[in-house]
Amino acid sequence: LWMVRFKNRYVLCELVWGDGRVDDKTTAYQVLSVVQKSLGENFGPYGEGVSKAMVVKYLNNITGLCIIRTARELAPMLQAALTFITEIRHRPVIIQVLHQAGTIRSCRDA
């Protein structure tokens, strides 16, 4: 039997709040649920299904940085879904993709 490696992509994003204030109450679960909702709305049942494999690995509320892990072939779909997100917890937000990498270490160094 051959071993198959799961090839990941780590997407580094910045949460830019519309009112300019820092939100220290936002959790990684809330960010992930908004991403899953966006994937479901924009890509239908397929988007909902693949969104279950995505994980928020890092979230810093002070700097607004977030790292999301996904499968390599789903990274473009994730980036497209991130552009359609306009609010988190009823606050306006813009999510900017800053970097995409194959390892979390190279994503952290970016």
ZABAVEX-656655 format. One line per 8 residues: number of its first residue (from 1); their letters; for each residue x, y, z of C-alpha. Coordinates in pm, whole numbers, padded with zeros to 5 digits, always signed. Last residue first. Example, Ala and Ser with C-alpha at 12.3 -4.5 7.8 and 13.67 -1.06 7.14 Angstrom:
! ZABAVEX-656655
2> sa> +01367 -00106 +00714 | +01230 -00450 +00780
! end
This chain:
! ZABAVEX-656655
110> adrcsrit> +00560 +03620 +00569 | +00741 +03427 +00843 | +00415 +03281 +00982 | +00310 +03157 +00638 | +00651 +02997 +00588 | +00608 +02818 +00921 | +00248 +02717 +00851 | +00363 +02525 +00548
102> gaqhlvqi> +00242 +02521 +00187 | +00193 +02896 +00166 | -00061 +03164 +00076 | -00011 +03527 +00168 | -00193 +03853 +00243 | -00557 +03768 +00175 | -00763 +04069 +00278 | -01085 +04020 +00474
94> ivprhrie> -01303 +04331 +00490 | -01525 +04375 +00795 | -01853 +04540 +00891 | -01976 +04443 +01239 | -02283 +04222 +01290 | -02074 +03943 +01451 | -01860 +03919 +01138 | -01950 +04123 +00831
86> tiftlaaq> -01874 +04164 +00459 | -01751 +03820 +00350 | -01753 +03792 -00029 | -01375 +03824 -00068 | -01320 +03533 +00172 | -01527 +03301 -00051 | -01295 +03364 -00346 | -00987 +03297 -00134
78> lmpalera> -01140 +02973 -00006 | -01223 +02857 -00360 | -00867 +02933 -00471 | -00732 +02730 -00175 | -00951 +02424 -00242 | -00695 +02227 -00447 | -00433 +02256 -00173 | -00663 +02144 +00107
70> triiclgt> -00733 +02407 +00371 | -00568 +02565 +00673 | -00673 +02918 +00775 | -00433 +03168 +00931 | -00575 +03490 +01080 | -00424 +03831 +01145 | -00630 +04114 +01295 | -00331 +04259 +01483
62> innlykvv> -00509 +04275 +01820 | -00755 +03993 +01750 | -00487 +03738 +01669 | -00629 +03424 +01511 | -00433 +03110 +01430 | -00511 +02760 +01299 | -00860 +02831 +01165 | -00953 +02491 +01021
54> maksvgeg> -01105 +02386 +00689 | -01223 +02027 +00632 | -01590 +02111 +00698 | -01576 +02374 +00423 | -01555 +02100 +00161 | -01915 +01995 +00219 | -02066 +02341 +00236 | -01890 +02442 -00085
46> ypgfnegl> -02021 +02133 -00262 | -02372 +02206 -00135 | -02371 +02551 -00295 | -02058 +02738 -00405 | -02138 +03099 -00312 | -02381 +03058 -00023 | -02218 +02746 +00121 | -01866 +02889 +00095
38> skqvvslv> -01982 +03211 +00263 | -02146 +03016 +00546 | -01831 +02811 +00599 | -01621 +03129 +00611 | -01863 +03285 +00864 | -01849 +02967 +01075 | -01468 +02969 +01064 | -01447 +03329 +01182
30> qyattkdd> -01690 +03259 +01467 | -01495 +02947 +01571 | -01167 +03140 +01570 | -01318 +03380 +01823 | -01412 +03748 +01796 | -01426 +03917 +02137 | -01110 +04127 +02102 | -01249 +04349 +01825
22> vrgdgwvl> -01011 +04636 +01751 | -01179 +04953 +01625 | -01144 +05089 +01272 | -01521 +05110 +01207 | -01500 +04890 +00896 | -01279 +04628 +01059 | -00986 +04498 +00855 | -00937 +04126 +00920
14> eclvyrnk> -00605 +04021 +00768 | -00561 +03684 +00607 | -00280 +03427 +00584 | -00388 +03120 +00385 | -00221 +02791 +00473 | -00235 +02528 +00203 | -00238 +02160 +00277 | -00135 +01847 +00092
6> frvmwl> -00268 +01534 +00259 | +00001 +01272 +00201 | -00088 +00936 +00054 | +00099 +00630 +00174 | +00112 +00351 -00079 | +00000 +00000 +00000
! end
